[in-house]
Amino acid sequence: MESLVIGAIASLCAGLATVVGALPILLPINFTQRVQGIMLGFGGGVMLAATSFSLIVPGTEAAISQGASKPSAALIIVVGILLGGVFLQLVHKFLPHEHFFKGKENSRGSNLKRIWLFIAAITIHNFPEGLAVGVNFGNNNITDGIPVALGIGLQNIPEGLVVALSLVTEQYSAGYALWVSLLTGLVEPIGGLIGAGVVSIANFILPWAMAFAAGAMLFVISDEIIPESHRKGLEKEGTIGVMLGFVVMMFLDVALG
């Protein structure tokens, strides 16, 4: 129960960082598209490093510690990653949502208001992040969970700003943009509760849960973050952001993990 509570609180704190990141829209500051491209790339880099160092590597070690051979542990991680990717693909296929820059996807002529399409996109995007935080805390290993929560929270700050700026650019009010950013934060503790709860109930699921979260995050990075950061010819800025985010998260994981 303690790990469940800690995982939920940690994922909530990480998620609410999006609101902190969105606050500058209340100030008379002009963030260029180049800066936004770097910010998005930074978030993707943090997620990529978290996938590698906080999910795949410890997930493999957990499987081996539970008695699996190295080939068996590798197979568990491979299957788990693919399952996470398939899950996100199915969600994308059947849930109408709207990308912040690419527009609607799978709306099938739906008359859903844009706000619900945005909320759907936020849910798809942020659930794996909360799941990753919860899974790490669910094993009663706070040392491993802290850098993940810090890293996800860190990448949520520029992400929240970019989301808010996108909404303001589309003529939405600053209050509306902040509200959507708050919704972004409230999605993550749901994933955190599920991740921490599953692992707490059945510890043998830990390597599977870590691999599943890794696969879901890899899908988001490749399908959402990188294409969005490369919009309008901002490939170089997005790449710079990815590299910066990766090394920052790697440092947090090695230094604190």
C-alpha positions in Angstrom: 0.0 0.0 0.0 2.9 2.4 0.8 4.5 1.9 -2.6 1.1 2.5 -4.2 0.6 5.8 -2.5 4.2 6.9 -3.2 3.9 5.9 -6.8 0.6 7.8 -7.2 2.0 10.9 -5.5 5.2 10.8 -7.5 3.4 10.5 -10.8 1.0 13.3 -9.8 3.9 15.6 -9.0 5.5 14.7 -12.3 2.3 15.3 -14.2 1.6 18.7 -12.5 4.9 19.9 -13.9 3.0 20.6 -17.1 1.0 23.3 -15.4 4.3 24.9 -14.2 5.6 24.8 -17.7 2.5 26.4 -19.1 2.6 29.4 -16.7 4.9 31.5 -18.9 2.0 32.0 -21.3 0.7 34.5 -18.8 3.8 36.6 -19.4 4.6 38.8 -22.4 7.2 36.4 -23.7 7.5 35.3 -27.4 8.7 31.7 -27.8 9.9 31.1 -31.3 9.1 27.9 -33.2 12.8 27.0 -33.0 12.6 27.1 -29.2 9.4 25.1 -29.3 11.1 22.5 -31.5 14.0 22.2 -29.1 11.6 21.8 -26.1 9.6 19.0 -27.8 12.8 17.2 -28.7 14.1 17.6 -25.1 10.9 15.9 -23.9 11.5 13.1 -26.3 15.1 12.7 -25.3 14.2 12.4 -21.6 11.6 9.8 -22.4 14.0 7.8 -24.6 16.6 7.7 -21.8 14.0 6.8 -19.3 12.9 4.0 -21.5 16.4 2.6 -21.8 18.0 3.2 -18.3 14.9 3.2 -16.1 12.7 0.5 -17.7 14.5 -1.8 -20.1 17.7 -2.3 -18.2 16.2 -2.7 -14.7 13.4 -4.8 -16.2 15.9 -7.2 -17.6 17.7 -7.3 -14.3 14.5 -8.0 -12.5 13.7 -10.9 -14.7 17.1 -12.4 -14.1 16.8 -11.9 -10.4 13.5 -13.8 -10.5 15.3 -16.8 -12.0 15.0 -16.3 -15.7 18.0 -17.0 -17.9 19.5 -14.2 -19.9 17.9 -15.3 -23.1 14.5 -15.8 -21.3 14.9 -12.3 -19.7 15.6 -10.8 -23.1 12.6 -12.5 -24.6 10.4 -11.2 -21.8 11.5 -7.7 -22.4 11.1 -8.0 -26.2 7.5 -9.3 -25.9 6.7 -6.7 -23.3 7.9 -3.9 -25.5 6.0 -5.1 -28.5 2.8 -5.5 -26.3 3.2 -1.9 -25.1 3.6 -0.7 -28.7 0.6 -2.7 -29.9 -1.5 -1.4 -27.1 -0.8 2.2 -28.0 -1.4 1.5 -31.7 -4.8 0.1 -30.9 -5.6 3.1 -28.8 -4.6 5.4 -31.7 -6.6 3.3 -34.1 -9.9 3.3 -32.2 -9.8 6.5 -30.1 -10.5 9.8 -31.9 -7.9 12.4 -31.0 -6.1 15.5 -32.3 -2.4 16.1 -32.5 -1.3 19.5 -31.4 0.2 20.3 -34.7 -0.8 17.6 -37.2 -4.5 17.9 -36.6 -7.2 15.3 -36.2 -6.7 11.6 -36.4 -9.3 8.9 -36.6 -12.1 11.3 -35.9 -14.2 9.7 -38.7 -16.4 12.7 -39.0 -17.1 12.9 -35.3 -18.7 16.0 -34.0 -16.7 15.8 -30.8 -15.6 19.2 -29.6 -11.9 19.9 -30.0 -11.4 20.0 -26.3 -12.3 16.3 -26.1 -10.0 15.5 -29.0 -7.2 17.3 -27.2 -8.0 15.4 -23.9 -7.8 12.1 -25.8 -4.5 13.1 -27.3 -3.2 14.0 -23.8 -4.4 10.7 -22.4 -2.6 8.7 -25.1 0.5 10.7 -24.7 0.9 10.9 -21.0 -0.5 7.6 -19.7 2.7 5.7 -20.5 4.7 8.3 -18.5 2.6 7.8 -15.4 2.8 4.0 -15.9 6.6 4.2 -16.0 6.8 6.2 -12.7 4.3 3.9 -11.0 6.0 0.7 -12.1 9.4 1.9 -10.7 7.9 2.8 -7.3 5.7 -0.3 -7.2 8.6 -2.5 -6.4 9.3 -0.6 -3.1 12.5 0.7 -4.7 12.3 4.5 -4.1 15.9 4.9 -5.3 15.0 3.7 -8.8 11.7 5.7 -8.8 13.0 9.1 -7.9 15.1 9.7 -11.1 12.2 8.5 -13.3 9.8 10.9 -11.5 12.2 13.8 -11.8 13.0 13.0 -15.4 9.3 12.8 -16.4 8.5 15.9 -14.5 11.4 17.7 -16.1 10.3 16.8 -19.6 6.7 17.8 -18.8 7.7 21.4 -18.2 8.6 22.2 -21.8 5.9 19.9 -23.0 3.3 21.8 -21.0 4.6 25.1 -22.4 4.5 23.9 -26.0 0.9 22.6 -25.5 -0.2 25.8 -24.0 1.4 27.9 -26.7 -0.2 25.8 -29.4 -3.6 26.4 -27.9 -3.1 30.1 -27.5 -1.9 30.3 -31.1 -5.2 28.7 -32.1 -7.0 31.6 -30.4 -7.8 29.8 -27.2 -7.6 31.8 -24.0 -4.7 31.5 -21.5 -7.1 30.2 -18.9 -8.3 27.5 -21.3 -4.7 26.5 -22.1 -3.8 26.2 -18.4 -6.8 24.1 -17.8 -5.8 21.7 -20.6 -2.3 21.6 -19.1 -3.8 20.7 -15.7 -5.7 17.8 -17.4 -2.4 16.6 -18.8 -1.1 16.4 -15.2 -4.1 14.6 -13.9 -3.8 11.8 -16.4 -0.4 10.6 -15.2 -1.3 9.6 -11.7 -3.9 7.3 -13.2 -1.1 5.4 -15.0 1.0 5.7 -11.9 -1.7 4.0 -9.8 -2.2 1.2 -12.3 1.6 0.6 -12.6 2.3 0.6 -8.9 -0.8 -1.4 -8.1 -0.1 -4.2 -10.6 3.5 -4.6 -9.5 2.6 -4.4 -5.8 0.0 -7.1 -6.1 2.2 -9.5 -8.1 5.9 -8.7 -8.1 6.7 -11.3 -10.8 4.9 -8.9 -13.2 7.6 -6.3 -12.7 9.8 -7.1 -15.7 6.7 -7.4 -17.9 5.3 -4.1 -16.7 8.6 -2.3 -17.2 8.9 -3.6 -20.7 5.2 -2.8 -21.5 5.7 0.8 -20.3 8.9 1.0 -22.3 7.1 -0.1 -25.5 4.3 2.4 -24.9 6.8 5.2 -24.4 8.8 4.2 -27.5 5.6 4.3 -29.5 4.8 7.8 -28.2 8.4 9.0 -28.9 8.4 7.8 -32.5 4.8 8.4 -33.4 4.2 11.7 -31.6 7.3 13.5 -30.2 9.8 13.3 -33.0 7.4 14.0 -35.8 6.0 17.0 -33.9 9.5 18.3 -33.1 10.4 18.1 -36.8 7.4 20.0 -38.1 8.1 22.9 -40.5 11.7 22.0 -41.1 12.8 22.1 -37.4 14.7 18.7 -37.6 18.0 20.2 -36.3 16.3 21.9 -33.4 14.4 18.8 -32.5 17.5 16.7 -32.7 19.4 19.0 -30.4 16.6 18.8 -28.0 16.5 15.0 -28.1 20.3 14.8 -27.4 20.1 17.3 -24.5 17.1 15.6 -23.0 18.7 12.2 -23.3 21.9 13.2 -21.5 20.1 15.0 -18.8 17.9 12.0 -18.0 20.9 9.7 -18.3 22.8 11.8 -15.7 19.8 11.8 -13.3 19.4 8.1 -13.6 23.1 7.3 -13.1 23.7 10.0 -10.4 20.5 9.3 -8.4 19.6 5.7 -9.3 
